[in-house]
Amino acid sequence: MIPCSVYIVTLNCAEWLESTLESVKDFSEVIILDSGSTDHTYAIAESFPNTRISHQDWQGYAGQKSLALAQCKNDWVLNLDGDEVLSSELKAEIEQTIQSNQLDALITPINDVFLGVPNSKHTKKHAKVRFFRKSKGRYDLENKVHENVIVDGQSVRAEGDIYHYGESSIFVKVEKNNQYSELKAQEKYQKGKVPSLLKLVLVMPLTFIKSYFIRRSCLNGWRGFVNSMVNAFYAFLKEAKLFEQHQKMKNKQDNL
Protein backbone atom coordinates (compact mmCIF):
# COMPACT_ATOMS: atom_id res chain seq x y z
CA MET A 1 0.00 0.00 0.00
CA ILE A 2 1.13 3.55 -0.72
CA PRO A 3 1.91 5.25 2.64
CA CYS A 4 -0.29 8.26 1.96
CA SER A 5 -3.68 9.38 3.28
CA VAL A 6 -6.31 10.56 0.81
CA TYR A 7 -8.96 12.97 2.14
CA ILE A 8 -12.19 13.84 0.36
CA VAL A 9 -15.21 15.99 1.23
CA THR A 10 -18.48 14.86 -0.33
CA LEU A 11 -22.12 15.73 -0.83
CA ASN A 12 -24.11 13.47 -3.16
CA CYS A 13 -21.09 12.34 -5.19
CA ALA A 14 -22.34 8.84 -6.05
CA GLU A 15 -22.18 9.50 -9.81
CA TRP A 16 -18.36 9.70 -9.76
CA LEU A 17 -17.24 8.41 -6.36
CA GLU A 18 -16.64 4.79 -7.35
CA SER A 19 -14.18 5.88 -10.04
CA THR A 20 -12.55 8.28 -7.56
CA LEU A 21 -12.04 5.57 -4.94
CA GLU A 22 -10.94 3.00 -7.51
CA SER A 23 -8.11 5.35 -8.53
CA VAL A 24 -6.80 5.47 -4.92
CA LYS A 25 -7.50 1.89 -3.81
CA ASP A 26 -3.74 1.31 -3.36
CA PHE A 27 -3.39 4.13 -0.82
CA SER A 28 -3.19 3.13 2.84
CA GLU A 29 -6.25 5.12 3.92
CA VAL A 30 -9.01 7.27 2.47
CA ILE A 31 -10.85 9.69 4.76
CA ILE A 32 -14.24 10.93 3.55
CA LEU A 33 -16.04 13.73 5.36
CA ASP A 34 -19.62 13.88 4.12
CA SER A 35 -21.99 16.78 4.76
CA GLY A 36 -25.34 15.03 4.31
CA SER A 37 -25.51 12.89 1.18
CA THR A 38 -28.88 11.34 0.32
CA ASP A 39 -27.68 9.25 -2.64
CA HIS A 40 -25.46 6.12 -2.60
CA THR A 41 -22.30 7.93 -1.44
CA TYR A 42 -22.13 5.98 1.84
CA ALA A 43 -22.73 2.59 0.23
CA ILE A 44 -20.01 3.19 -2.36
CA ALA A 45 -17.52 4.42 0.25
CA GLU A 46 -18.17 1.45 2.53
CA SER A 47 -17.46 -1.00 -0.31
CA PHE A 48 -13.76 0.01 -0.33
CA PRO A 49 -11.75 -1.55 2.53
CA ASN A 50 -9.25 1.34 2.80
CA THR A 51 -12.02 3.97 3.11
CA ARG A 52 -13.65 5.46 6.20
CA ILE A 53 -16.62 7.82 5.86
CA SER A 54 -18.20 10.00 8.55
CA HIS A 55 -20.60 12.94 8.78
CA GLN A 56 -19.68 16.55 9.43
CA ASP A 57 -22.07 19.49 9.07
CA TRP A 58 -20.80 21.83 6.37
CA GLN A 59 -18.08 24.21 7.61
CA GLY A 60 -17.24 25.88 4.31
CA TYR A 61 -14.79 24.57 1.72
CA ALA A 62 -11.56 25.36 3.56
CA GLY A 63 -13.00 24.51 6.98
CA GLN A 64 -14.39 21.15 5.86
CA LYS A 65 -11.14 20.14 4.17
CA SER A 66 -9.14 21.20 7.23
CA LEU A 67 -11.22 18.88 9.40
CA ALA A 68 -10.76 16.00 6.95
CA LEU A 69 -7.02 16.68 6.81
CA ALA A 70 -6.80 16.53 10.60
CA GLN A 71 -8.08 12.93 10.53
CA CYS A 72 -5.27 11.73 8.25
CA LYS A 73 -2.68 9.49 9.95
CA ASN A 74 0.12 9.49 7.38
CA ASP A 75 2.91 12.01 6.90
CA TRP A 76 1.94 12.39 3.22
CA VAL A 77 -1.58 13.40 2.18
CA LEU A 78 -3.52 13.76 -1.07
CA ASN A 79 -6.70 15.78 -1.50
CA LEU A 80 -9.32 14.83 -4.08
CA ASP A 81 -12.88 15.99 -4.60
CA GLY A 82 -15.65 13.43 -4.93
CA ASP A 83 -15.84 14.06 -8.68
CA GLU A 84 -12.11 13.70 -9.39
CA VAL A 85 -9.98 10.76 -10.51
CA LEU A 86 -6.24 10.35 -9.97
CA SER A 87 -4.36 9.52 -13.17
CA SER A 88 -1.93 6.60 -13.22
CA GLU A 89 0.85 9.03 -14.24
CA LEU A 90 0.30 11.24 -11.19
CA LYS A 91 0.02 8.18 -8.94
CA ALA A 92 3.48 7.08 -10.10
CA GLU A 93 4.86 10.58 -9.43
CA ILE A 94 3.41 10.51 -5.92
CA GLU A 95 5.06 7.16 -5.19
CA GLN A 96 8.38 8.48 -6.51
CA THR A 97 8.11 11.66 -4.42
CA ILE A 98 7.46 9.67 -1.25
CA GLN A 99 10.40 7.35 -1.95
CA SER A 100 12.87 10.14 -2.76
CA ASN A 101 11.70 12.25 0.22
CA GLN A 102 13.22 15.44 -1.24
CA LEU A 103 10.14 17.63 -1.84
CA ASP A 104 7.30 18.89 0.33
CA ALA A 105 4.48 19.12 -2.25
CA LEU A 106 3.39 18.57 -5.84
CA ILE A 107 1.42 21.22 -7.71
CA THR A 108 -1.00 19.05 -9.67
CA PRO A 109 -2.66 20.00 -12.98
CA ILE A 110 -6.46 19.71 -12.98
CA ASN A 111 -7.87 18.42 -16.26
CA ASP A 112 -11.49 19.61 -16.43
CA VAL A 113 -13.59 17.07 -18.32
CA PHE A 114 -16.14 19.55 -19.68
CA LEU A 115 -19.25 17.99 -21.24
CA GLY A 116 -17.63 14.54 -21.04
CA VAL A 117 -14.40 15.34 -22.93
CA PRO A 118 -10.99 16.14 -21.35
CA ASN A 119 -8.98 19.19 -22.36
CA SER A 120 -6.63 19.03 -25.31
CA LYS A 121 -3.12 18.09 -24.18
CA HIS A 122 -2.01 21.51 -25.46
CA THR A 123 -4.50 23.47 -23.32
CA LYS A 124 -2.93 25.21 -20.33
CA LYS A 125 -4.51 23.65 -17.25
CA HIS A 126 -4.91 25.35 -13.89
CA ALA A 127 -3.01 23.64 -11.09
CA LYS A 128 -3.18 23.43 -7.29
CA VAL A 129 -1.24 21.83 -4.46
CA ARG A 130 -3.10 18.59 -3.80
CA PHE A 131 -0.30 16.29 -2.58
CA PHE A 132 1.94 17.42 0.29
CA ARG A 133 3.51 16.64 3.63
CA LYS A 134 0.82 17.02 6.26
CA SER A 135 3.20 18.87 8.58
CA LYS A 136 3.97 21.44 5.87
CA GLY A 137 0.47 22.30 4.58
CA ARG A 138 -2.52 24.24 5.84
CA TYR A 139 -5.64 26.02 4.55
CA ASP A 140 -6.46 29.72 4.72
CA LEU A 141 -9.81 29.54 6.51
CA GLU A 142 -10.78 33.03 5.29
CA ASN A 143 -11.16 31.70 1.73
CA LYS A 144 -14.81 30.86 1.17
CA VAL A 145 -14.26 29.09 -2.16
CA HIS A 146 -11.36 27.99 -4.43
CA GLU A 147 -9.45 27.06 -1.29
CA ASN A 148 -5.71 26.52 -1.64
CA VAL A 149 -3.19 24.62 0.46
CA ILE A 150 -0.45 26.89 1.75
CA VAL A 151 2.82 24.93 1.83
CA ASP A 152 5.82 25.92 3.94
CA GLY A 153 8.40 24.11 1.85
CA GLN A 154 9.53 23.15 -1.64
CA SER A 155 6.94 22.45 -4.34
CA VAL A 156 7.26 21.42 -7.98
CA ARG A 157 4.67 21.03 -10.72
CA ALA A 158 3.67 17.46 -11.50
CA GLU A 159 3.33 16.06 -15.01
CA GLY A 160 0.32 13.79 -14.37
CA ASP A 161 -3.26 15.08 -14.07
CA ILE A 162 -6.18 14.87 -11.73
CA TYR A 163 -9.28 14.46 -13.92
CA HIS A 164 -12.26 16.55 -12.81
CA TYR A 165 -15.62 15.17 -14.00
CA GLY A 166 -18.02 17.47 -12.16
CA GLU A 167 -18.73 19.84 -15.06
CA SER A 168 -20.96 17.32 -16.78
CA SER A 169 -23.32 19.89 -18.30
CA ILE A 170 -23.56 23.61 -18.98
CA PHE A 171 -26.39 23.79 -16.45
CA VAL A 172 -24.19 22.30 -13.68
CA LYS A 173 -21.24 24.59 -14.49
CA VAL A 174 -23.41 27.72 -14.51
CA GLU A 175 -25.11 26.70 -11.25
CA LYS A 176 -21.74 26.19 -9.56
CA ASN A 177 -20.46 29.50 -10.88
CA ASN A 178 -23.50 31.31 -9.52
CA GLN A 179 -22.89 29.79 -6.09
CA TYR A 180 -19.13 30.38 -6.14
CA SER A 181 -19.42 33.97 -7.35
CA GLU A 182 -21.76 34.73 -4.44
CA LEU A 183 -19.21 33.36 -1.95
CA LYS A 184 -16.28 35.15 -3.59
CA ALA A 185 -18.13 38.48 -3.57
CA GLN A 186 -18.90 38.05 0.14
CA GLU A 187 -15.26 37.17 0.81
CA LYS A 188 -14.01 40.22 -1.10
CA TYR A 189 -16.44 42.50 0.72
CA GLN A 190 -15.39 41.15 4.12
CA LYS A 191 -11.75 41.79 3.19
CA GLY A 192 -12.56 45.42 2.38
CA LYS A 193 -12.30 45.16 -1.42
CA VAL A 194 -13.85 48.12 -3.27
CA PRO A 195 -15.68 47.47 -6.58
CA SER A 196 -14.34 49.04 -9.75
CA LEU A 197 -16.50 50.24 -12.63
CA LEU A 198 -13.57 49.84 -15.01
CA LYS A 199 -13.07 46.24 -13.90
CA LEU A 200 -16.80 45.57 -14.21
CA VAL A 201 -16.66 46.71 -17.86
CA LEU A 202 -13.39 44.98 -18.82
CA VAL A 203 -13.26 41.80 -16.74
CA MET A 204 -15.56 39.75 -18.97
CA PRO A 205 -13.84 40.33 -22.35
CA LEU A 206 -10.36 40.11 -20.81
CA THR A 207 -11.18 36.84 -19.03
CA PHE A 208 -12.55 35.40 -22.26
CA ILE A 209 -9.33 36.31 -24.10
CA LYS A 210 -7.25 34.74 -21.31
CA SER A 211 -9.31 31.54 -21.26
CA TYR A 212 -9.87 31.07 -24.99
CA PHE A 213 -6.55 32.23 -26.43
CA ILE A 214 -3.86 32.43 -23.72
CA ARG A 215 -4.90 29.23 -21.92
CA ARG A 216 -5.68 27.73 -25.34
CA SER A 217 -9.25 26.57 -24.78
CA CYS A 218 -9.65 27.34 -28.49
CA LEU A 219 -8.10 23.89 -29.06
CA ASN A 220 -11.16 22.27 -27.47
CA GLY A 221 -13.55 23.12 -30.31
CA TRP A 222 -17.01 24.46 -29.57
CA ARG A 223 -16.76 23.21 -25.98
CA GLY A 224 -13.74 25.45 -25.45
CA PHE A 225 -15.67 28.48 -26.71
CA VAL A 226 -18.64 27.74 -24.42
CA ASN A 227 -16.35 27.05 -21.47
CA SER A 228 -14.47 30.33 -21.99
CA MET A 229 -17.71 32.29 -22.24
CA VAL A 230 -18.99 30.78 -18.98
CA ASN A 231 -15.63 31.49 -17.29
CA ALA A 232 -15.81 35.09 -18.47
CA PHE A 233 -19.35 35.51 -17.13
CA TYR A 234 -18.21 34.03 -13.80
CA ALA A 235 -15.52 36.72 -13.55
CA PHE A 236 -18.16 39.37 -14.36
CA LEU A 237 -20.54 37.98 -11.71
CA LYS A 238 -17.90 38.22 -8.98
CA GLU A 239 -17.38 41.93 -9.66
CA ALA A 240 -21.10 42.67 -10.15
CA LYS A 241 -21.98 40.94 -6.88
CA LEU A 242 -19.29 42.93 -5.08
CA PHE A 243 -21.09 46.08 -6.30
CA GLU A 244 -24.31 44.52 -5.00
CA GLN A 245 -22.79 43.87 -1.55
CA HIS A 246 -21.70 47.50 -1.26
CA GLN A 247 -25.10 48.74 -2.45
CA LYS A 248 -26.89 46.61 0.16
CA MET A 249 -24.74 48.09 2.93
CA LYS A 250 -25.28 51.64 1.63
CA ASN A 251 -29.05 51.07 1.61
CA LYS A 252 -28.93 49.80 5.20
CA GLN A 253 -26.95 52.85 6.31
CA ASP A 254 -29.32 55.21 4.49
CA ASN A 255 -32.31 53.64 6.28
CA LEU A 256 -30.83 54.05 9.77
NORFEN-V585708 format. One record per helix or strand of 3 or more residues. SS is the DSSP state (2 for helix, 1 for strand). FROM is the first residue (numbers start at 0). LEN is the number of residues. If there is no record, write none. Layout:
BEGIN
SS;FROM;LEN + SS;FROM;LEN
END
This chain:
BEGIN
1;1;9 + 2;13;10 + 1;26;8 + 2;40;6 + 1;50;5 + 2;60;10 + 1;75;4 + 1;83;3 + 2;87;13 + 1;104;8 + 1;126;7 + 2;133;3 + 1;136;3 + 1;148;3 + 1;154;10 + 2;169;21 + 2;196;18 + 2;216;38
END
